[in-house]
Amino acid sequence: MTTHAPMIRAARMGAVIAAGLLALGTILWPLPAAARSQKKLVYAYEQVWPAAIRFLRVDEGFEIAEKDIDAGYVLFVVAEDGKRFRGSLEIVRVTDERDQPSLLLIVGIEGRPDYMEQGILERFEMKLRAELGSPRPARPTPAPKPPAPEEDDKAKKRP
């Protein structure tokens, strides 16, 4: 029995090394995160919300699982090849560097390639343009205000 002890220790050591390499591989090569595609549009939220629901349900034929107008999200189901995939659309109110209000549309579909999400966003933008026209023009950037005179300049001008 003592002659087999080195082989048993070597087998145990091999199992420990294999488990360590597996754990290291999981850390170094994690599973890909769920992709999410986004598009920024300059339309009013009140116009985009109902159009989004109609688009997902009627145009795309997705089942609407849940929706919340105040939170700005829609959960839907994509049925493809006998499988069901969970999807989401978020409509987020944002402003740009010029304080221009706009919307950020974020689409995610679990287990599907990102080109599907991008296609949904592109088709939805085309629907918005067809129904609502081109996005509203951006507000003109206000002219910069001249700098206020400094107190030292005021003191120099006093008699």
Phi, psi and omega in degrees: 000325182291339180285339180268349182303316179297325180290323179292317178298319179295321179294319178295318179297321178297320179294321179295317180295317180298317179296320178295317179295322177297315179296318178296319178297322178294323179287316184284328181234072181291163177296145181296142178285158179296125181284150176220131180256150182218158180211138179258129181229151181251075175229164178282138180305319183296337177272324186284322184304303181295326178296323180295317180296312179299317182299310182296316185281311187272305185291313183271340179075024180275149174280129177273118182269324182197149177210149179215106183295323182291320179276343176076040177222153175227129172256133183222169182237129177258120177258121183213128179053041178075005179247157179241132181237134179280137178227162178216149172232125176246138176241110186247128176283128180222167172230149180267189183295343178258016183061030177278118178290138177207181181237140173253117178262127182236122180242134175225137176227115182294132174079008179239153181292154184294339179295336176292317179297315180296322178297319178298315180297319180294317179294323179293320178297319178298321178296315179299317179297321180292320183275322188250352185086186179295153179302153180299146181293151178292146176295144178295147178287127180295146178294142180295141179283143178293150181296144178290142179295144181280159181299326180297320179295323178294319181294325180291329183278345181286141179283000000 
